[in-house]
Amino acid sequence: MIPAYANFGGKIHGGILLSLMDKVAYAAASKHAGTYCVTVSVDGVNFLQPVEVGELVSLLASVNYVGRTSLLVGIKVIAEDVRSGSVKHTNTCYFTMVAKDDDGQPTPVPGLALETPEDTRRFVEAIKRREFKERYKQEFDNAVSALTVLNEPDLLDRERCQVVY
Ligand SMILES: CC(C)(COP(=O)(O)OP(=O)(O)OC[C@H]1O[C@@H](n2cnc3c(N)ncnc32)[C@H](O)[C@@H]1OP(=O)(O)O)[C@@H](O)C(=O)NCCC(=O)NCCS
């Protein structure tokens, strides 16, 4: 990580890491699909520890799951201090990519060969991840559509805000 990647606090800018993750997700997805792919959604981006200038960052990626035209790529980011040899895990996240044909339409991708128990664990986890995401979205949409300040008067009392209109 070169100094040009640093933010004002001297740590590596989150956007640099996001950009690297996007490129790696693209490489993994397009290699499996045999087509160009686009990023549809990114889940689980949490910067658990800062990355320092001078550290060697590695991104480990695998295609964890495939649907008909979509692929879920898991990415683990680690940063190594090359002088001490210490390695820290900074982030694991999941990119949903969609394969596109030459007309820009979603196109089917090959199925996934699960070669190890670890592959199977990731595949099954991806199914659960998708189910939870859909359920969360449904529940959140329902909760928000039913929500008004008038029927939740206590909600803002505990927060650090003041209604001033
Ligand atoms: C993603 C995109 C291809 C979906 O197009 P669509 O006409 O809705 O196509 P479909 O409904 O057939 O969905 C295609 C696949 O994407 C998946 N998908 C669509 N929206 C999704 C979302 N928000 N999250 C996860 N997967 C999604 C569908 O489940 C489907 O997967 P499957 O074929 O494995 O079952 C389209 O919205 C697109 O091109 N978006 C822009 C992507 C882009 O340009 N990214 C770069 C950053 S700007």
Ligand as a Chemical Component Dictionary entry (heavy atoms), coordinates in Angstrom:
data_LIG
# 
_chem_comp.id                   LIG 
_chem_comp.type                 NON-POLYMER 
_chem_comp.pdbx_formal_charge   0 
_chem_comp.three_letter_code    LIG 
# 
loop_
_chem_comp_atom.comp_id 
_chem_comp_atom.atom_id 
_chem_comp_atom.alt_atom_id 
_chem_comp_atom.type_symbol 
_chem_comp_atom.charge 
_chem_comp_atom.model_Cartn_x 
_chem_comp_atom.model_Cartn_y 
_chem_comp_atom.model_Cartn_z 
_chem_comp_atom.pdbx_ordinal 
LIG C1  C1  C 0 -28.226 -6.652  -12.089 1  
LIG C2  C2  C 0 -29.032 -6.579  -13.351 2  
LIG C3  C3  C 0 -28.316 -7.351  -14.433 3  
LIG C4  C4  C 0 -30.386 -7.284  -13.070 4  
LIG O1  O1  O 0 -31.104 -7.194  -14.245 5  
LIG P1  P1  P 0 -32.591 -7.786  -14.366 6  
LIG O2  O2  O 0 -33.128 -7.405  -15.667 7  
LIG O3  O3  O 0 -33.344 -7.422  -13.123 8  
LIG O4  O4  O 0 -32.287 -9.320  -14.447 9  
LIG P2  P2  P 0 -32.887 -10.511 -13.596 10 
LIG O5  O5  O 0 -34.119 -10.169 -12.833 11 
LIG O6  O6  O 0 -32.937 -11.662 -14.548 12 
LIG O7  O7  O 0 -31.737 -10.787 -12.519 13 
LIG C5  C5  C 0 -30.513 -11.349 -12.925 14 
LIG C6  C6  C 0 -29.882 -11.964 -11.701 15 
LIG O8  O8  O 0 -29.503 -10.906 -10.810 16 
LIG C7  C7  C 0 -29.985 -11.192 -9.526  17 
LIG N1  N1  N 0 -30.246 -9.921  -8.875  18 
LIG C8  C8  C 0 -30.933 -8.876  -9.349  19 
LIG N2  N2  N 0 -30.955 -7.883  -8.458  20 
LIG C9  C9  C 0 -30.246 -8.309  -7.388  21 
LIG C10 C10 C 0 -29.904 -7.748  -6.152  22 
LIG N3  N3  N 0 -30.277 -6.516  -5.793  23 
LIG N4  N4  N 0 -29.150 -8.453  -5.300  24 
LIG C11 C11 C 0 -28.753 -9.711  -5.612  25 
LIG N5  N5  N 0 -29.037 -10.304 -6.801  26 
LIG C12 C12 C 0 -29.791 -9.616  -7.662  27 
LIG C13 C13 C 0 -31.234 -12.010 -9.746  28 
LIG O9  O9  O 0 -31.555 -12.770 -8.596  29 
LIG C14 C14 C 0 -30.794 -12.867 -10.898 30 
LIG O10 O10 O 0 -30.011 -13.939 -10.415 31 
LIG P3  P3  P 0 -30.197 -15.458 -10.969 32 
LIG O11 O11 O 0 -30.262 -15.394 -12.456 33 
LIG O12 O12 O 0 -28.971 -16.166 -10.506 34 
LIG O13 O13 O 0 -31.435 -15.985 -10.356 35 
LIG C15 C15 C 0 -29.287 -5.112  -13.792 36 
LIG O14 O14 O 0 -30.035 -4.475  -12.777 37 
LIG C16 C16 C 0 -28.016 -4.342  -14.041 38 
LIG O15 O15 O 0 -27.405 -4.473  -15.090 39 
LIG N6  N6  N 0 -27.620 -3.473  -13.077 40 
LIG C17 C17 C 0 -26.439 -2.640  -13.224 41 
LIG C18 C18 C 0 -25.175 -3.364  -12.823 42 
LIG C19 C19 C 0 -23.951 -2.507  -13.023 43 
LIG O16 O16 O 0 -23.833 -1.843  -14.000 44 
LIG N7  N7  N 0 -23.035 -2.570  -12.063 45 
LIG C20 C20 C 0 -21.833 -1.807  -12.102 46 
LIG C21 C21 C 0 -21.845 -0.728  -11.090 47 
LIG S1  S1  S 0 -22.751 0.654   -11.622 48 
# 
loop_
_chem_comp_bond.comp_id 
_chem_comp_bond.atom_id_1 
_chem_comp_bond.atom_id_2 
_chem_comp_bond.value_order 
_chem_comp_bond.pdbx_ordinal 
LIG C1  C2  SING 1  
LIG C2  C3  SING 2  
LIG C2  C4  SING 3  
LIG C2  C15 SING 4  
LIG C4  O1  SING 5  
LIG O1  P1  SING 6  
LIG P1  O2  DOUB 7  
LIG P1  O3  SING 8  
LIG P1  O4  SING 9  
LIG O4  P2  SING 10 
LIG P2  O5  DOUB 11 
LIG P2  O6  SING 12 
LIG P2  O7  SING 13 
LIG O7  C5  SING 14 
LIG C5  C6  SING 15 
LIG C6  O8  SING 16 
LIG C6  C14 SING 17 
LIG O8  C7  SING 18 
LIG C7  N1  SING 19 
LIG C7  C13 SING 20 
LIG N1  C8  SING 21 
LIG N1  C12 SING 22 
LIG C8  N2  DOUB 23 
LIG N2  C9  SING 24 
LIG C9  C10 SING 25 
LIG C9  C12 DOUB 26 
LIG C10 N3  SING 27 
LIG C10 N4  DOUB 28 
LIG N4  C11 SING 29 
LIG C11 N5  DOUB 30 
LIG N5  C12 SING 31 
LIG C13 O9  SING 32 
LIG C13 C14 SING 33 
LIG C14 O10 SING 34 
LIG O10 P3  SING 35 
LIG P3  O11 DOUB 36 
LIG P3  O12 SING 37 
LIG P3  O13 SING 38 
LIG C15 O14 SING 39 
LIG C15 C16 SING 40 
LIG C16 O15 DOUB 41 
LIG C16 N6  SING 42 
LIG N6  C17 SING 43 
LIG C17 C18 SING 44 
LIG C18 C19 SING 45 
LIG C19 O16 DOUB 46 
LIG C19 N7  SING 47 
LIG N7  C20 SING 48 
LIG C20 C21 SING 49 
LIG C21 S1  SING 50 
# 
